[in-house]
């Protein structure tokens, strides 16, 4: 039985599988911006596992968010603590716009369909308000903004903001709900949390530019850069990735994950990349410098640089990859 961080990741994988997700475990590739990729129907998740969420810096968060944008996928960090304090169950935290929860919160959502209702912000713990419901309840009871504000202990402007969907502190929520006799909070749907980010995170969020607006970047390795240029030359819209099991991602329009390196690296990553391609419903392949006399390793197509140079358009490349993926 795996122990430590490996055991934790294995436990999360099994929880996702019980909930009907197909999962690819990518934590064997280090360093990596995510440890698990999981799909159920149209929902694709990229999950990073951190014992202490303070280890998530701005650059790592940016990479993870960009990968989520490129696939596209919902990104989540599953953590245990922040500093010396454990993360609370039922609370969504954020760092640089990336949502963070603890394992128990994820399991409640997966196993019991219980969503979190709270999010942490520098000003305290808040809950998202169902604005239209609050407005309807206030009007139905003949309450003015001022009278409800007086009950809640806030300003009229604050009540207006709640009715527009702003979050409120828990103590304020409790006073309003007791007075109205009805719940007014809105659950946080974890697998849509990138669209549900609390206001405190919005200033930190900087959506990456679409891949079509970014040129192929240099990796610093002339041979690797040459392979990436070849992919661009045949008509693929290539985005270079960092700290991922693959070196580049492209759509034409099918998703394509490209890895480049030695045959030894291909042997190590083949199973991971093949699983990742299945979870993301795309294709993956590995380009090696040396000649290789097998079409694939563990279902992952392997092409030499010379074989890649023979292709002149994406359709031709995808056709060969499909042949090599076949058992």
Residue pairs with C-beta under 8 A, 6 or more apart in sequence:
1 7
2 9
2 10
5 27
5 49
5 51
6 27
8 49
8 103
9 25
9 27
9 35
9 36
9 49
10 25
11 103
12 36
12 47
12 49
12 78
12 103
12 106
13 23
13 25
13 36
15 106
15 107
15 110
15 111
16 23
16 36
16 38
16 45
16 110
17 23
18 110
18 111
19 40
19 110
19 111
20 40
21 38
21 39
21 40
21 45
22 38
22 39
22 40
22 278
22 279
23 36
23 37
23 38
23 279
24 36
24 37
24 38
24 272
24 275
24 276
24 278
24 279
25 35
25 36
25 272
25 275
26 32
26 34
26 35
26 36
26 37
26 245
26 272
26 276
27 35
27 36
27 49
28 268
28 272
29 244
29 245
29 269
29 272
31 243
32 243
32 244
32 245
33 46
33 48
33 60
33 63
33 64
33 67
33 242
33 243
33 244
34 46
34 47
34 48
34 64
34 67
34 75
34 244
35 47
35 48
35 49
36 45
36 46
36 47
36 49
37 44
37 45
37 46
37 47
37 73
37 276
37 279
37 280
38 44
38 45
38 47
38 279
39 45
39 279
39 280
39 281
43 74
43 191
44 71
44 72
44 73
44 74
44 279
44 280
45 73
45 74
45 75
45 76
45 191
46 64
46 67
46 68
46 71
46 73
46 74
46 75
46 76
47 75
47 76
47 77
47 78
48 56
48 64
48 75
48 76
48 77
48 78
49 77
49 78
49 79
50 56
50 77
50 78
50 79
50 80
51 79
51 80
51 81
52 79
52 80
52 81
52 82
52 83
53 77
53 79
53 81
53 82
53 87
53 93
53 95
53 100
54 82
54 83
56 77
56 95
56 96
56 98
56 100
57 96
58 96
60 243
61 95
61 96
61 97
61 98
62 96
62 206
62 208
63 241
63 242
63 243
63 244
64 75
64 77
64 98
65 75
65 96
65 97
65 98
65 205
65 207
65 208
66 208
67 73
67 75
67 241
67 244
68 74
68 75
68 194
69 207
69 208
70 208
70 211
70 239
70 241
70 249
71 249
71 255
71 280
73 280
74 190
74 191
74 192
74 193
74 194
75 98
75 99
75 194
76 98
76 99
76 100
76 101
76 106
76 190
76 193
77 95
77 98
77 99
77 100
77 101
78 100
78 101
78 102
78 103
78 106
79 87
79 93
79 100
79 101
79 102
80 86
80 87
80 102
80 103
81 87
82 93
86 102
87 93
87 100
87 101
87 102
87 105
88 102
88 118
88 120
89 102
89 104
89 105
89 108
90 105
90 108
90 116
90 117
90 118
91 101
91 105
91 116
91 118
91 119
91 120
91 125
92 99
92 100
92 101
92 105
92 116
92 118
92 119
92 120
92 188
92 190
92 193
92 198
93 99
93 100
93 101
93 119
93 120
94 100
94 119
94 120
94 197
94 198
94 200
94 201
94 204
96 204
97 197
97 201
97 202
97 204
97 205
97 206
99 190
99 193
99 194
99 197
101 116
101 190
105 116
105 190
106 190
108 114
109 115
109 116
109 190
115 187
115 188
115 189
115 190
116 187
116 188
116 190
117 127
117 128
117 185
117 186
117 187
117 188
118 125
118 126
118 127
118 170
118 188
119 125
119 126
119 127
119 128
119 167
119 188
119 198
120 126
121 167
121 198
121 199
121 200
122 200
123 169
123 200
124 169
124 170
125 169
125 170
126 167
126 168
126 169
126 170
126 198
127 167
127 168
127 170
127 173
127 185
127 186
128 165
128 167
128 185
128 186
128 188
128 196
128 198
129 162
129 163
129 165
129 166
129 167
129 168
129 173
129 184
129 185
129 186
130 165
130 184
130 185
130 186
131 162
131 163
131 164
131 165
131 166
132 163
133 182
133 184
134 162
134 163
134 176
134 184
135 163
137 180
137 182
137 184
138 145
138 148
138 159
138 163
138 180
141 180
145 156
145 159
145 160
146 156
148 159
148 176
148 179
149 155
149 156
149 158
149 159
151 175
151 176
151 179
152 158
152 159
152 172
152 175
152 176
152 179
153 172
153 175
154 168
154 172
158 168
158 172
162 168
162 176
162 184
165 186
166 199
167 198
167 199
168 176
173 184
173 185
176 184
177 183
177 184
177 185
188 196
189 196
197 205
211 237
211 239
211 249
211 251
212 237
214 239
216 228
216 229
216 231
216 232
216 238
216 239
216 240
216 248
217 240
218 225
218 240
219 225
219 228
219 240
219 247
223 289
223 305
224 247
224 260
224 261
226 305
227 258
227 260
227 287
227 305
227 308
228 238
228 240
228 247
228 248
228 258
228 260
230 305
230 308
230 309
231 238
231 248
231 250
231 258
231 308
232 238
234 311
234 312
234 313
234 314
234 316
234 317
235 252
235 313
235 314
236 250
236 252
236 256
236 314
236 317
237 250
237 251
237 252
238 248
238 249
238 250
238 258
239 248
239 249
239 250
240 247
240 248
241 247
241 248
241 249
245 257
245 259
245 269
245 272
245 273
245 276
246 257
246 258
246 259
246 273
246 276
246 284
247 258
247 259
247 260
247 261
248 257
248 258
248 260
249 255
249 256
249 257
249 258
250 256
250 258
252 314
252 318
254 282
254 283
254 318
255 280
255 281
255 282
255 283
256 282
256 283
256 284
256 285
256 318
257 273
257 276
257 277
257 280
257 282
257 283
257 284
257 285
258 284
258 285
258 286
258 287
259 265
259 266
259 269
259 273
259 284
259 285
259 286
259 287
260 286
260 287
261 286
261 287
261 288
262 288
262 289
262 290
263 288
263 290
263 292
263 302
265 286
266 286
266 288
266 297
266 300
266 302
267 297
269 286
269 300
270 286
270 296
270 297
270 298
270 299
270 300
270 302
271 298
271 300
273 284
273 286
273 300
274 284
274 298
274 299
274 300
276 284
277 283
277 284
277 300
283 301
283 318
283 321
283 322
283 325
284 300
284 301
285 300
285 301
285 302
285 303
285 321
285 324
286 297
286 300
286 301
286 302
286 303
287 303
287 304
287 305
287 308
288 302
288 303
288 304
288 305
289 304
289 305
290 304
291 304
291 306
292 302
292 304
294 302
295 301
295 302
295 323
295 324
296 302
296 324
296 325
299 325
299 327
301 320
301 321
301 324
301 325
302 324
303 320
308 317
311 317
311 320
